[in-house]
């Protein structure tokens, strides 16, 4: 699937966000690895954001320790 135009964001149930809780300024290592997996998946699917996702995944991978 490389065209997300058919998704209606108003119809998606997003997880509730607690705005009164303080958030960390940086991603945890686990969050960074999860983001890296998402970006690599988007890059592999191609589409209009594939090139950007590939570039960002390489930048993130260069900045975080390996998961192994």
C-alpha positions in Angstrom: 0.0 0.0 0.0 1.7 3.2 -1.1 -1.2 5.6 -1.3 -2.6 6.8 2.0 -4.9 9.4 0.4 -8.0 7.2 0.9 -7.6 7.5 4.7 -10.0 10.0 6.4 -8.2 11.2 9.5 -11.5 12.4 10.9 -12.7 8.7 10.9 -9.7 7.2 12.7 -9.8 6.7 16.5 -6.5 7.9 17.8 -5.2 7.0 21.2 -6.1 9.6 23.8 -3.3 11.9 24.8 -2.9 13.2 28.3 -1.9 16.9 27.9 -1.3 17.5 31.5 1.5 15.0 31.7 5.1 16.2 31.1 6.8 14.5 28.2 10.5 13.7 27.7 12.3 16.1 25.5 14.0 13.2 23.7 12.8 9.8 22.4 13.7 6.8 24.5 15.9 4.2 22.8 12.9 1.9 22.4 10.8 4.7 20.8 13.7 5.5 18.4 13.9 1.9 17.3 10.1 1.8 16.8 10.2 5.0 14.7 13.1 3.5 12.7 11.0 0.4 11.9 8.1 2.5 10.8 10.3 4.7 8.6 11.9 1.6 7.0 8.5 0.1 6.3 7.3 3.3 4.6 10.5 3.5 2.6 10.1 -0.1 1.5 6.6 0.5 0.3 7.7 3.4 -1.9 5.1 6.0 -2.6 5.3 9.8 -2.3 7.0 9.7 1.1 9.3 6.7 0.5 12.4 8.8 -0.3 12.0 11.0 2.7 11.4 8.0 5.0 14.5 6.4 3.6 16.6 9.4 4.3 15.2 9.9 7.8 15.7 6.2 8.7 19.4 6.4 7.7 19.8 9.6 9.8 18.2 8.0 12.8 20.0 4.7 12.4 23.3 6.6 12.4 22.5 8.3 15.7 21.2 5.5 17.8 22.9 2.3 19.1 22.1 -1.0 17.4 19.2 -2.9 18.9 21.2 -6.1 18.9 
